[in-house]
C-alpha cells in the first residue's frame, strides 16, 4: 500500500508503507505474532491462491483466483488459463513484480500441479499449487 499526499510546495509525495501483517501458522491453524517482507508476501500468495474469486462477499471482486470453472475442461485449455489466472491474481499485490517459470505436471488423472516463481520486491518465492480439473 502506498499512501499519497501533497506537501506544502504542491509536490505529490509517495511513501512506501512497511510490509507488516499478522503471522499465519497454517499448520497449527492459528494467528500469532507478525510477519514482514518476504514472509508477509508468502502469506499473501497463500491466501490469494486459497481464495476463490467472487465466492466471498468480504473480498472485492479483484481478490483471489478463479479455479472452479476449470473443472472438466481439456488440459489444452486448463494449463494456459491457470498461468493467466494465477498471474492476474498475484499481480493484484503491489509487492509482486512478476510471476514466471510455470511448469505443469499432469501425470495424476484429474489434477494439474503447477509450479512457478513469484518475483517480489523482497526476493523470489518458488510456489506449487494443485488444482483439480
Secondary structure, 3 states (H helix, E strand, C coil): CEEEEECCCCCEEEEECCCEEEEEECCCCEEEEEEECHHHHHHHHHHHHHCECCCCCCCCCCCCECCHHHCCCCHHHHHHHHHHHHHHHHHCCCCEEEEEEEEEECCCCCEEEEEEEEEECCEEEEEEEEEEC
